[in-house]
Amino acid sequence: MKNIIYLFLGVLFLSSCGVQYKQVPYFQDIIDTAFLQEDISNSSVLRIQKDDILGITVSSLNSEASAIFNMGSTSSVQGNVGGNINPILTANGFLVDKEGQIQLPLVGSITVAGLTTKAARELIQIRLQDYLREPVVSLRVVNLKVSVLGDVARPGVYPVQNERVSIAEAISMAGDLTITGIRSNVLLIRELEGKRTYIRLDLQKRDLFNSPYFYLQNNDVIYVQPGNSKYASVDSSYRNVSIILSALSVIALIITRL
């Protein structure tokens, strides 16, 4: 009888070390129906921050006069693309300094921190009217990136081409969570306006789509915590206990059949 108990306990222990299927799927509370629709109420607008690099291109009726404003410093932003570190060269990069300003030739200081790219573009366009005829300004944040680390397939720093990226997209760029990553407790670290904020997000809940943190900001960091089974797979004590219990289970099975 004791041998049977040992066998049962051994099997129970080994099964408890694994990852249960119910811990794996995302968005589990979405109703299982063919069609579901809801309004998007948490869409956020990217705002320029200090230390951002702005790619600015100016054109006007006089291309020669516009050329002076297209001589911004060239910068390089590195990102993890497909598991490789690739430099992304960005011309016409104007750094937003600690005062939240950029320095344009002739124009001088322009405060852009806190503005949307649309508002910053319109402001620069107005300031250029003293120097150019009918100026047209193109502006984007060229060092926009997010970092994904922890229990994912390809941790790294990922450049973002669009002004809007969601946490789901960022995790997809990192190759998704591994089978052992904890989906119910993903940490988002955000630095904004001199403050660092830590936010816990649950990828298994539908409420994530309506979270004010579903859409990421520049320099956001996503950390995926590994589960206990990840630790068990590399810790020698766990492995030794598993081997011993497995051996005892086999011995107990043989004894019960004699």
C-alpha positions in Angstrom: 0.0 0.0 0.0 2.9 2.4 0.9 4.4 1.7 -2.5 1.3 2.8 -4.3 1.2 6.0 -2.2 4.9 6.7 -3.2 4.0 6.2 -6.8 1.0 8.5 -6.5 3.1 11.2 -4.8 5.9 10.9 -7.3 3.6 11.3 -10.3 1.8 14.2 -8.5 5.1 16.0 -7.9 6.3 15.6 -11.4 3.1 16.9 -12.9 3.0 19.9 -10.6 6.4 21.1 -11.9 5.0 21.6 -15.4 3.0 24.4 -16.9 -0.7 23.9 -16.9 -2.5 24.7 -20.1 -4.9 27.2 -18.4 -1.9 29.4 -17.6 -0.9 29.7 -21.3 -3.7 31.3 -23.4 -4.1 35.1 -23.7 -7.4 37.0 -23.2 -9.2 34.1 -21.7 -12.3 36.0 -20.6 -13.2 37.1 -24.2 -16.6 35.6 -25.0 -16.4 32.6 -27.3 -18.4 34.0 -30.1 -18.0 34.5 -33.8 -18.1 38.3 -33.7 -17.5 40.8 -30.9 -17.0 44.6 -31.3 -16.3 47.5 -28.9 -15.3 51.1 -29.1 -11.6 52.1 -28.6 -11.5 54.6 -25.8 -7.9 54.4 -24.7 -6.1 55.4 -27.9 -3.1 57.6 -26.9 -1.2 60.2 -28.8 2.6 60.2 -28.8 4.1 63.3 -27.1 7.6 64.5 -27.6 9.9 64.0 -24.6 13.3 65.3 -23.5 16.2 63.4 -25.2 14.0 62.5 -28.2 15.6 62.9 -31.6 13.4 64.6 -34.1 13.8 64.0 -37.8 12.8 67.3 -39.4 12.7 67.9 -43.2 11.8 71.4 -44.5 10.8 72.4 -48.0 9.6 75.6 -49.5 9.3 77.5 -52.8 13.0 78.2 -52.6 14.8 74.9 -52.2 18.2 76.5 -51.7 16.9 78.6 -48.8 15.3 75.4 -47.2 18.5 73.5 -47.4 20.0 75.1 -44.3 17.2 73.7 -42.2 17.9 70.2 -43.4 21.4 70.0 -42.1 20.6 68.5 -38.7 23.2 66.2 -37.0 23.2 62.6 -38.2 22.6 60.1 -35.4 22.4 56.3 -35.1 19.9 54.3 -33.1 20.5 50.6 -32.6 17.7 48.0 -32.4 17.2 44.3 -32.2 15.6 43.2 -35.4 15.1 39.5 -35.9 17.5 38.8 -33.1 20.3 40.9 -34.6 21.6 44.3 -33.5 21.3 46.6 -36.5 22.1 50.3 -36.6 19.3 52.6 -38.0 20.8 55.7 -39.4 18.7 58.8 -39.1 19.5 62.0 -40.9 18.4 65.5 -39.8 18.2 64.5 -36.1 17.5 67.4 -33.7 18.0 66.5 -30.1 15.4 67.7 -27.6 17.5 69.0 -24.8 17.0 69.0 -21.0 15.0 72.2 -21.3 12.6 70.5 -23.8 13.9 72.6 -26.7 15.5 72.0 -30.1 17.9 74.4 -31.8 17.0 75.3 -35.4 19.4 77.3 -37.6 18.5 81.0 -37.7 15.3 80.3 -35.8 17.0 79.4 -32.5 15.3 77.6 -29.6 11.9 76.1 -30.0 10.2 74.4 -27.1 8.6 71.1 -28.3 8.6 68.8 -25.2 5.1 67.8 -24.3 3.7 68.5 -27.8 2.4 66.0 -30.2 4.4 65.7 -33.4 1.5 67.4 -35.3 1.6 70.4 -32.9 5.4 70.6 -33.1 5.3 70.5 -36.8 2.8 73.3 -37.0 4.8 75.4 -34.5 8.0 75.0 -36.5 6.2 75.8 -39.7 4.9 79.1 -38.2 8.4 80.0 -36.9 9.9 79.4 -40.4 7.5 81.8 -42.2 9.9 84.6 -41.3 12.6 83.0 -43.4 10.9 80.9 -46.1 8.0 81.3 -48.5 5.2 78.8 -47.8 7.4 76.4 -45.7 6.2 72.8 -45.4 7.6 70.7 -42.4 7.8 67.0 -42.0 8.6 65.8 -38.5 8.9 62.4 -36.7 10.5 60.9 -33.6 13.4 58.8 -35.1 14.6 57.2 -31.9 11.2 55.7 -30.9 11.8 52.3 -29.3 10.7 49.8 -26.7 12.6 47.2 -24.7 11.3 43.7 -24.0 13.2 41.4 -21.6 12.7 38.4 -19.4 11.1 35.2 -20.4 10.5 35.9 -24.1 11.9 34.3 -27.3 14.0 37.3 -28.4 14.7 39.9 -25.7 16.0 43.1 -27.0 15.5 46.8 -27.8 13.1 47.2 -30.7 12.8 50.4 -32.9 9.3 51.4 -33.7 8.5 52.9 -37.1 4.9 54.1 -36.3 3.9 56.6 -33.6 1.7 54.1 -32.0 2.6 50.6 -30.8 0.7 48.4 -28.4 2.1 46.0 -25.7 0.8 43.1 -27.8 2.8 44.3 -30.8 5.9 44.8 -28.8 5.7 41.2 -27.4 5.1 39.9 -30.9 8.3 41.6 -32.0 10.2 39.8 -29.3 8.9 36.5 -30.5 6.2 36.1 -27.9 6.4 34.8 -24.3 7.9 31.4 -23.8 5.7 28.6 -22.5 7.0 29.3 -19.0 6.5 33.1 -19.0 4.0 34.4 -16.5 1.2 36.0 -18.5 -0.8 37.3 -15.7 1.9 39.6 -14.2 3.8 41.4 -16.9 5.7 44.5 -15.7 5.7 47.7 -17.7 8.3 50.3 -16.6 7.7 53.9 -17.9 9.8 57.0 -17.5 7.9 60.2 -18.2 8.4 63.8 -17.1 11.1 62.9 -14.5 9.1 60.1 -12.9 9.5 56.3 -13.2 6.2 54.3 -13.0 5.8 50.5 -12.5 2.6 49.0 -13.9 1.5 45.4 -13.7 -0.5 44.1 -16.6 -2.5 40.8 -17.1 -2.3 39.4 -20.6 -4.9 36.9 -19.8 -7.6 39.5 -19.3 -9.7 41.3 -21.9 -9.4 44.5 -19.9 -5.9 44.8 -21.2 -7.3 46.2 -24.4 -9.0 49.1 -22.5 -6.0 49.8 -20.2 -4.4 53.3 -20.5 -1.1 51.4 -20.8 -2.1 49.2 -23.7 -0.4 51.6 -26.1 3.2 52.2 -25.3 5.4 55.3 -25.0 8.9 55.9 -26.2 11.5 54.0 -24.1 9.0 51.8 -22.3 10.4 48.6 -20.8 8.4 45.4 -20.7 9.6 42.6 -18.3 8.2 39.1 -18.4 8.8 37.1 -15.2 9.6 33.4 -15.7 7.5 30.9 -13.9 8.6 28.4 -11.2 8.9 25.6 -13.9 11.6 27.7 -15.6 13.6 27.7 -12.4 12.9 24.0 -11.8 14.4 23.1 -15.2 17.8 24.6 -14.4 18.1 24.1 -10.6 20.0 21.0 -9.7 18.1 20.3 -6.5 14.8 20.2 -8.3 16.3 17.9 -10.9 17.7 15.6 -8.3 14.5 15.4 -6.4 12.6 14.7 -9.6 15.0 11.9 -10.6 14.9 10.3 -7.1 11.1 10.4 -7.0 10.9 9.0 -10.5 13.2 6.1 -9.5 11.1 5.4 -6.4 7.9 5.4 -8.4 9.4 2.8 -10.8 10.6 0.7 -7.9 7.3 0.9 -6.2 5.5 -0.1 -9.3 7.7 -3.1 -9.8 7.3 -4.2 -6.1 3.5 -4.0 -6.3 3.5 -6.3 -9.3 5.7 -9.0 -7.7 
